[in-house]
Amino acid sequence: MKMTIQDQVAMCTEHYKRWKDTALATGDKKAMEKAFFWLELQSAFMALHAIEQVKGTDSTTKRKLIIAKTNLSKKLADYANEVLNEIKLG
């Protein structure tokens, strides 16, 4: 199932706010890193969406967008793996 840009931004915003609040309340460096991860991911989703809307018709741009989206998916998978490892250790 493909998420809309609105869903992607909402998900990132929700996670960013949660981790930012935790980081500010506790001073936890890991929480701050997670907050920045979600902020970076949100920015990437928005940038890719904007590029897709403006230049998404030619084949070279489409190919580059697919590669970029694949890289974002890999980043999310790595993040999920990290969270799972933290749960195992905790």
Sequence and secondary structure as in RCSB ss.txt:
>XXXX:A:sequence
MKMTIQDQVAMCTEHYKRWKDTALATGDKKAMEKAFFWLELQSAFMALHAIEQVKGTDSTTKRKLIIAKTNLSKK
LADYANEVLNEIKLG
>XXXX:A:secstr
    HHHHHHHHHHHHHHHHHHHHHH  HHHHHHHHHHHHHHHHHHHHHHHHHHHTTSHHHHHHHHHHHHHHHHH
HHHHHHHHHHHHHH 
